[in-house]
Amino acid sequence: LAVCRVGSRCWQRRLSRPSPAPQSPRVSTAPAARGLASMAASVRVSPPARSLFDEPLAITVQGLSPWQQVTLRASLRDEAGELFEARARYRAAEDGQLDLARCPALPGGSFSGLEPMGLLWALQPRKPFWRLVKKDVQTPFRLQLEVLEGHGDSPGRLLAEAQHERAFLRDGVRRVPVREGRIRATLFLPPGDGPFPGIIDLYGAGGGLPEYRACLLANYGFAVLALAFYSYEDLPKEMKELDLEYFEEAVNYMLQHTQVKGPGIGLLGFSKGGDLCLSMASFLKGITATAVINGSVANVGAVLRYKDITIPPIGVNRKRFKVSKSGIADIVDALNNPLEGPDRQSFIPLEKADCRFLFIVGQDDHNWKSEFFAVEGSKRLQAHGKEKPEIVCYPGAGHYIEPPFFPMCAASMHLLVGMPVMWGGEPKAHCEAQIGAWQQIQAFFHKHLVGKPSRTTNKL
């Protein structure tokens, strides 16, 4: 089986697409180093003032002394007030300019080397086991950039600072809460008259209604339904038993929507949402393309029912947890093998599906064996005469493959496990994987839902 291994350095080039609501940059300056009292250091960010969260930034500092040593610090607070920070040590060029696309970061900070977006992908929470998420996509994150004197463990005085908004909705994208029948969801519609290719977006076992990936995807011309399936409003509080007919309601809602282009829709699922998408594709009509990010080909975590069909969850053996001295569990070996014994009943019959598949795999996923699942899914499809799925593997990427520039979460609380677990990944490789996967997902849906190549895949 040929498995494609992909890395990406395309984050070093800026997007050419427009930013939402350009404004004048909010930049404050402070006097630069002694001897240059007539000059002032300043931070310049492009696009100025505001950008989409998945859009790369060009960051420069002007007005420094020749070869001046400075520390750049980036920070933002999430909606719970938790602080994320990254810092890097730099030396200005001979002309006093510092361009992060040209000047490598020196050892001693959160990263080193030529990393134009390092100050974003290297952000880490002060609070242990905390992951950056966006709950209200209608408001931006506010990124604070500071230029500090020197390279010490406690950098010197502030030389310059700037603020930049990282937004999630492009101007004109419509956010429509959906409460029809049992459906609890949010629909994001691109600007214009439509109809648009439709996608249902499912997250994992954390529950609730995450909207940030769906709205970012809608910025590229897709009608995307972020769908909750438990622990939200009047949906079940716990994920013990799931009814596929609930998801069928959501599929039919999209197929009948006047702003959704037929004849079929796409599915995008991460983690537990991945195996749900595989089950939807296997049993429900109207699915044209299914993309799975670090998903399982076995039903996980809850009994799944559809009419007179029941698929049990795959078995879990907690004795196979490896718990570190710091209390973090490695659960990669916890699931039973869906190819053996009674656990074969949990294997989703994806050979029943009549759609195209894309598997995105982080090869350092420590939640479960995503590459094994993707390979076994491919074998099963081909054994039944189905077309071979696309499998794109990313070395050094962990479980939480998010949209571009979300900082990697190495470990956090797992609701079903009840303790912190490690997700895997190496920060730089994980960042590159998120950029590459975002392009692959868009290209896949453009190809199979629109029938033509994406116009956006080469802009990162």
C-alpha positions as CSV (number, residue, x, y, z in Angstrom):
1,L,0.0,0.0,0.0
2,A,1.4,3.3,-1.0
3,V,1.2,5.9,1.8
4,C,2.0,9.5,0.9
5,R,4.3,11.3,3.3
6,V,4.0,15.0,3.1
7,G,5.9,17.9,4.7
8,S,5.3,21.6,4.0
9,R,7.4,24.7,4.2
10,C,4.8,26.8,2.3
11,W,4.1,28.8,5.5
12,Q,7.1,30.9,4.5
13,R,5.1,32.6,1.7
14,R,2.2,34.9,2.4
15,L,-1.3,34.5,1.3
16,S,-2.3,36.7,-1.6
17,R,-6.0,36.7,-0.7
18,P,-7.5,39.8,0.9
19,S,-7.8,40.2,4.6
20,P,-11.1,41.0,6.3
21,A,-11.7,44.7,7.0
22,P,-8.2,46.2,6.7
23,Q,-7.6,48.9,9.2
24,S,-4.7,51.1,10.2
25,P,-2.1,49.2,12.2
26,R,-2.2,49.8,16.0
27,V,1.5,50.2,16.7
28,S,3.2,51.9,19.6
29,T,6.8,52.6,19.8
30,A,9.4,53.3,22.4
31,P,12.9,54.8,22.1
32,A,15.4,52.4,20.6
33,A,18.9,51.7,21.9
34,R,21.1,54.4,23.3
35,G,22.8,56.4,20.5
36,L,19.8,56.4,18.3
37,A,17.6,58.8,20.3
38,S,16.3,60.4,17.1
39,M,14.9,57.0,15.9
40,A,12.2,54.7,17.5
41,A,11.7,51.0,17.1
42,S,8.4,49.9,15.6
43,V,6.7,46.7,14.8
44,R,5.1,46.2,11.4
45,V,2.6,43.4,10.8
46,S,1.2,42.5,7.3
47,P,-1.7,42.2,6.7
48,P,-2.0,45.3,9.0
49,A,-4.2,45.2,12.1
50,R,-6.4,42.2,11.3
51,S,-6.1,38.8,9.5
52,L,-7.8,35.5,9.3
53,F,-6.5,33.0,11.9
54,D,-5.3,30.6,9.2
55,E,-3.5,33.4,7.3
56,P,0.3,33.8,7.7
57,L,1.7,37.1,8.9
58,A,4.8,39.0,7.8
59,I,6.4,40.5,11.0
60,T,9.2,43.1,10.9
61,V,10.9,45.4,13.4
62,Q,12.3,48.7,12.2
63,G,14.5,51.3,13.8
64,L,16.8,49.1,15.8
65,S,20.6,49.6,16.2
66,P,22.8,47.7,13.8
67,W,23.2,44.1,15.0
68,Q,21.1,44.9,18.1
69,Q,20.1,41.9,20.2
70,V,16.4,41.8,21.1
71,T,13.8,39.3,22.3
72,L,10.4,39.1,20.6
73,R,7.5,38.0,22.7
74,A,4.0,37.0,21.4
75,S,1.0,36.5,23.7
76,L,-2.7,36.1,23.6
77,R,-5.4,35.3,26.1
78,D,-8.2,32.8,25.3
79,E,-11.8,33.4,26.2
80,A,-11.3,31.8,29.6
81,G,-8.5,34.4,30.3
82,E,-5.7,31.8,30.1
83,L,-2.4,33.2,28.8
84,F,-0.5,31.7,25.9
85,E,3.1,32.9,25.2
86,A,6.1,32.4,22.9
87,R,9.4,34.2,22.7
88,A,12.4,34.2,20.4
89,R,15.8,35.8,20.4
90,Y,17.0,37.8,17.4
91,R,19.8,40.0,16.2
92,A,18.9,42.9,13.9
93,A,20.6,43.3,10.5
94,E,23.3,45.8,9.8
95,D,20.7,48.4,8.8
96,G,18.7,48.0,12.1
97,Q,15.9,46.0,10.4
98,L,14.6,42.7,11.6
99,D,12.5,40.7,9.2
100,L,11.3,37.3,10.6
101,A,11.2,35.9,7.1
102,R,14.9,36.6,6.6
103,C,16.5,36.6,10.1
104,P,16.8,33.2,11.9
105,A,15.8,33.1,15.6
106,L,18.9,32.4,17.8
107,P,19.0,29.5,20.3
108,G,17.4,30.1,23.8
109,G,13.8,30.9,23.0
110,S,10.7,28.9,22.2
111,F,12.2,28.0,18.8
112,S,15.3,28.7,16.7
113,G,16.0,29.0,13.0
114,L,14.2,30.7,10.2
115,E,10.6,30.5,11.4
116,P,8.4,33.4,10.1
117,M,5.4,32.1,12.0
118,G,7.2,30.7,14.9
119,L,5.8,33.2,17.4
120,L,2.3,31.8,16.6
121,W,2.8,28.1,16.3
122,A,5.1,28.1,19.4
123,L,2.5,29.7,21.7
124,Q,2.1,27.6,24.9
125,P,-0.2,28.0,27.8
126,R,1.0,29.0,31.2
127,K,-1.7,26.6,32.7
128,P,-0.8,22.9,32.3
129,F,-2.9,20.7,30.1
130,W,-4.7,23.6,28.5
131,R,-5.6,23.7,24.8
132,L,-6.3,26.8,22.7
133,V,-9.8,26.7,21.3
134,K,-12.1,29.4,20.0
135,K,-15.7,29.4,21.3
136,D,-17.1,32.6,19.9
137,V,-16.0,32.8,16.3
138,Q,-17.7,36.2,15.9
139,T,-14.9,37.8,17.9
140,P,-11.2,37.7,17.1
141,F,-8.2,36.7,19.3
142,R,-6.0,39.7,20.1
143,L,-2.3,38.9,19.5
144,Q,0.2,41.1,21.5
145,L,3.7,41.5,20.0
146,E,6.5,43.0,22.1
147,V,10.1,43.9,21.3
148,L,12.3,43.7,24.4
149,E,16.0,44.7,24.8
150,G,18.6,42.0,25.1
151,H,18.6,38.2,25.4
152,G,18.6,37.5,29.1
153,D,16.2,35.2,30.9
154,S,14.4,38.4,32.0
155,P,14.6,40.6,28.9
156,G,15.1,44.3,29.3
157,R,13.0,47.3,28.6
158,L,10.2,47.4,26.1
159,L,11.3,48.9,22.8
160,A,8.1,48.5,20.7
161,E,4.8,46.7,20.7
162,A,1.9,46.1,18.4
163,Q,-1.5,44.4,18.6
164,H,-3.1,42.3,15.9
165,E,-6.5,40.7,15.6
166,R,-6.8,37.1,14.4
167,A,-10.3,36.7,13.1
168,F,-12.3,33.7,12.1
169,L,-15.0,35.0,9.8
170,R,-14.3,36.7,6.5
171,D,-16.5,39.7,5.8
172,G,-19.8,38.5,4.4
173,V,-19.8,35.0,5.8
174,R,-23.1,34.3,7.4
175,R,-23.5,32.4,10.7
176,V,-26.9,30.7,11.0
177,P,-27.8,28.8,14.2
178,V,-29.8,25.6,13.2
179,R,-32.5,24.2,15.5
180,E,-34.6,22.0,13.3
181,G,-36.1,18.8,14.6
182,R,-33.4,17.2,16.7
183,I,-30.5,19.0,14.9
184,R,-28.3,21.3,17.0
185,A,-25.8,22.9,14.7
186,T,-24.5,26.1,13.2
187,L,-24.4,26.7,9.4
188,F,-21.8,28.9,7.9
189,L,-22.6,30.3,4.4
190,P,-20.0,32.1,2.2
191,P,-20.8,35.5,0.7
192,G,-22.8,35.5,-2.5
193,D,-25.9,33.9,-3.9
194,G,-24.8,30.2,-3.9
195,P,-25.5,27.4,-4.0
196,F,-22.3,26.3,-2.5
197,P,-20.7,22.8,-2.0
198,G,-21.9,21.5,1.4
199,I,-19.9,19.9,4.2
200,I,-20.9,18.6,7.6
201,D,-18.1,19.1,10.2
202,L,-17.8,16.9,13.3
203,Y,-15.3,17.2,16.1
204,G,-14.4,14.5,18.7
205,A,-15.2,13.1,22.1
206,G,-15.1,16.5,23.8
207,G,-18.7,17.2,22.8
208,G,-20.3,20.6,22.5
209,L,-20.4,22.6,19.3
210,P,-17.0,23.7,18.1
211,E,-17.5,26.1,15.2
212,Y,-14.0,27.4,14.4
213,R,-12.9,24.9,11.8
214,A,-16.3,25.1,10.1
215,C,-16.3,28.9,9.8
216,L,-12.7,29.0,8.6
217,L,-13.6,26.4,5.9
218,A,-16.6,28.5,4.9
219,N,-14.2,31.4,4.2
220,Y,-13.1,29.3,1.1
221,G,-16.6,29.0,-0.5
222,F,-18.1,26.0,1.3
223,A,-21.4,25.8,3.1
224,V,-20.3,24.1,6.3
225,L,-22.6,22.7,9.1
226,A,-20.8,22.4,12.4
227,L,-22.8,19.6,14.1
228,A,-23.1,18.9,17.8
229,F,-23.9,15.3,18.8
230,Y,-23.7,15.3,22.6
231,S,-23.1,17.5,25.6
232,Y,-24.8,20.5,24.0
233,E,-28.2,22.1,24.9
234,D,-30.8,19.4,25.0
235,L,-28.7,16.7,23.5
236,P,-27.6,13.7,25.7
237,K,-25.1,14.8,28.3
238,E,-22.9,11.7,27.9
239,M,-21.7,9.8,24.9
240,K,-23.1,6.3,25.7
241,E,-25.3,5.6,22.7
242,L,-25.5,7.4,19.4
243,D,-28.4,7.2,16.9
244,L,-27.3,7.5,13.3
245,E,-30.7,8.7,12.4
246,Y,-29.8,12.0,14.1
247,F,-27.0,12.4,11.7
248,E,-29.2,11.4,8.8
249,E,-31.5,14.4,9.8
250,A,-28.4,16.7,9.4
251,V,-27.5,15.1,6.0
252,N,-31.1,15.6,4.7
253,Y,-31.1,19.2,6.1
254,M,-28.0,20.0,4.0
255,L,-29.3,18.1,0.9
256,Q,-32.6,20.1,1.0
257,H,-31.0,23.5,1.7
258,T,-31.4,26.0,-1.1
259,Q,-27.9,27.3,-0.6
260,V,-26.2,23.9,-0.8
261,K,-25.2,22.5,-4.1
262,G,-26.1,18.9,-4.8
263,P,-26.3,16.2,-5.7
264,G,-24.2,15.1,-2.6
265,I,-22.4,16.6,0.3
266,G,-19.0,16.1,2.0
267,L,-18.2,15.0,5.6
268,L,-15.2,16.2,7.6
269,G,-14.5,14.5,10.9
270,F,-11.7,14.6,13.5
271,S,-11.0,11.8,16.0
272,K,-14.4,10.4,17.2
273,G,-16.0,12.6,14.6
274,G,-13.9,10.6,12.0
275,D,-15.4,7.3,12.7
276,L,-18.9,8.9,12.9
277,C,-18.3,10.2,9.4
278,L,-17.2,6.8,8.2
279,S,-20.4,5.3,9.7
280,M,-22.5,8.1,8.0
281,A,-20.8,7.4,4.6
282,S,-21.4,3.7,5.0
283,F,-25.2,3.8,5.8
284,L,-26.6,7.1,4.6
285,K,-27.4,8.4,1.1
286,G,-26.2,11.6,-0.4
287,I,-22.5,11.5,0.7
288,T,-20.0,12.2,-2.1
289,A,-16.7,12.7,-0.2
290,T,-15.5,11.9,3.3
291,A,-12.3,13.3,4.9
292,V,-11.1,11.9,8.2
293,I,-8.4,13.5,10.4
294,N,-6.8,11.0,12.7
295,G,-9.9,8.9,12.9
296,S,-10.7,5.2,13.6
297,V,-12.2,2.7,11.2
298,A,-13.8,1.0,14.3
299,N,-16.7,2.5,16.2
300,V,-15.2,4.0,19.4
301,G,-16.6,5.0,22.7
302,A,-20.4,4.5,22.4
303,V,-22.9,2.0,20.9
304,L,-24.0,3.1,17.4
305,R,-27.5,2.3,16.3
306,Y,-29.2,2.8,12.9
307,K,-32.7,1.3,12.5
308,D,-32.2,-2.4,13.2
309,I,-28.4,-2.3,13.0
310,T,-26.2,-2.1,16.1
311,I,-22.4,-1.6,16.0
312,P,-20.7,-2.1,19.4
313,P,-17.8,0.1,20.5
314,I,-14.3,-1.4,20.2
315,G,-12.9,-2.7,23.5
316,V,-10.6,-0.7,25.6
317,N,-8.0,-2.2,28.0
318,R,-6.9,0.4,30.6
319,K,-4.0,-1.9,31.7
320,R,-2.3,-0.9,28.5
321,F,-2.2,2.8,29.6
322,K,1.3,4.0,30.3
323,V,1.2,6.7,33.0
324,S,4.3,8.9,33.5
325,K,5.5,10.1,36.8
326,S,3.9,13.5,36.0
327,G,0.5,11.7,35.8
328,I,0.1,11.9,32.0
329,A,-1.2,8.8,30.3
330,D,-0.1,7.4,26.9
331,I,-3.2,5.6,25.6
332,V,-2.0,4.7,22.1
333,D,-2.2,1.0,22.8
334,A,-5.5,1.1,24.8
335,L,-7.9,0.0,22.0
336,N,-8.3,-3.6,21.0
337,N,-7.5,-4.8,17.5
338,P,-10.6,-4.5,15.3
339,L,-9.3,-7.3,13.2
340,E,-9.5,-9.9,16.0
341,G,-12.2,-11.7,17.9
342,P,-15.4,-10.1,18.9
343,D,-13.9,-6.6,18.3
344,R,-14.3,-7.3,14.5
345,Q,-18.0,-6.4,15.0
346,S,-16.9,-2.8,15.8
347,F,-15.2,-2.4,12.3
348,I,-17.3,0.1,10.3
349,P,-18.5,-1.5,7.0
350,L,-17.1,1.4,4.9
351,E,-17.2,-0.9,1.9
352,K,-20.9,-0.1,1.8
353,A,-20.1,3.6,1.1
354,D,-20.5,5.1,-2.3
355,C,-18.1,8.0,-1.9
356,R,-14.4,9.0,-2.1
357,F,-12.3,9.0,1.0
358,L,-9.3,11.0,2.3
359,F,-7.4,10.0,5.5
360,I,-5.2,12.6,7.1
361,V,-2.8,10.9,9.5
362,G,-0.4,12.2,12.1
363,Q,2.3,9.6,12.4
364,D,3.1,10.6,16.0
365,D,-0.6,10.3,17.1
366,H,-0.6,9.0,20.7
367,N,-4.4,8.9,21.0
368,W,-4.6,5.8,18.9
369,K,-3.0,4.2,15.8
370,S,-4.4,6.4,13.1
371,E,-2.0,5.2,10.4
372,F,-2.9,1.6,11.1
373,F,-6.6,2.5,10.9
374,A,-6.2,4.3,7.6
375,V,-4.2,1.4,6.1
376,E,-6.8,-1.2,7.2
377,G,-9.6,1.0,5.9
378,S,-7.9,1.1,2.5
379,K,-7.3,-2.6,2.5
380,R,-11.0,-3.3,3.2
381,L,-12.2,-0.9,0.5
382,Q,-10.0,-2.4,-2.1
383,A,-10.8,-6.0,-1.1
384,H,-14.4,-5.1,-1.9
385,G,-13.6,-3.6,-5.3
386,K,-13.8,0.0,-4.1
387,E,-11.5,2.8,-5.2
388,K,-8.3,3.2,-3.1
389,P,-8.7,6.1,-0.7
390,E,-6.2,9.0,-0.5
391,I,-3.9,8.6,2.6
392,V,-1.7,11.6,3.5
393,C,0.7,11.0,6.4
394,Y,2.6,13.6,8.3
395,P,5.8,12.6,10.2
396,G,6.1,14.4,13.6
397,A,2.4,15.3,13.7
398,G,0.3,14.4,16.7
399,H,-3.4,13.8,17.2
400,Y,-4.9,17.3,17.3
401,I,-4.4,18.4,13.7
402,E,-6.2,21.7,13.7
403,P,-6.5,24.5,11.1
404,P,-3.2,26.3,10.4
405,F,-1.4,28.2,13.2
406,F,-3.2,26.7,16.2
407,P,-0.4,25.9,18.6
408,M,0.2,22.2,19.1
409,C,-1.3,20.7,22.2
410,A,1.1,18.1,23.6
411,A,-1.2,16.9,26.5
412,S,-4.6,17.8,27.9
413,M,-7.5,16.3,29.8
414,H,-9.4,13.5,28.0
415,L,-13.0,13.6,29.1
416,L,-13.6,9.8,28.5
417,V,-10.3,8.8,30.1
418,G,-10.7,11.1,33.0
419,M,-7.0,12.2,33.2
420,P,-4.5,14.1,31.1
421,V,-3.3,12.2,28.1
422,M,-0.5,12.9,25.6
423,W,-1.5,13.6,22.1
424,G,1.9,13.4,20.4
425,G,3.6,15.6,17.9
426,E,6.7,17.8,17.5
427,P,5.7,21.5,17.4
428,K,7.4,22.6,14.1
429,A,6.5,19.4,12.2
430,H,2.9,19.6,13.6
431,C,2.6,23.2,12.4
432,E,3.7,22.2,8.9
433,A,1.2,19.2,9.0
434,Q,-1.7,21.5,9.9
435,I,-0.9,23.8,6.9
436,G,-0.5,20.8,4.5
437,A,-3.6,19.0,5.8
438,W,-5.7,22.2,5.4
439,Q,-4.6,22.4,1.8
440,Q,-5.3,18.7,1.2
441,I,-8.8,18.9,2.7
442,Q,-9.8,21.9,0.6
443,A,-8.4,20.4,-2.6
444,F,-10.2,17.1,-1.9
445,F,-13.6,18.8,-1.4
446,H,-13.1,21.1,-4.4
447,K,-12.3,18.1,-6.6
448,H,-15.2,15.9,-5.5
449,L,-17.9,18.4,-4.6
450,V,-17.2,21.1,-7.2
451,G,-15.4,19.0,-9.9
452,K,-12.5,21.4,-10.3
453,P,-9.2,22.1,-8.6
454,S,-9.2,24.5,-5.7
455,R,-8.2,28.1,-6.3
456,T,-6.9,28.4,-2.8
457,T,-4.5,25.5,-2.2
458,N,-1.4,27.2,-3.4
459,K,-1.8,30.5,-1.4
460,L,-0.3,29.4,1.9
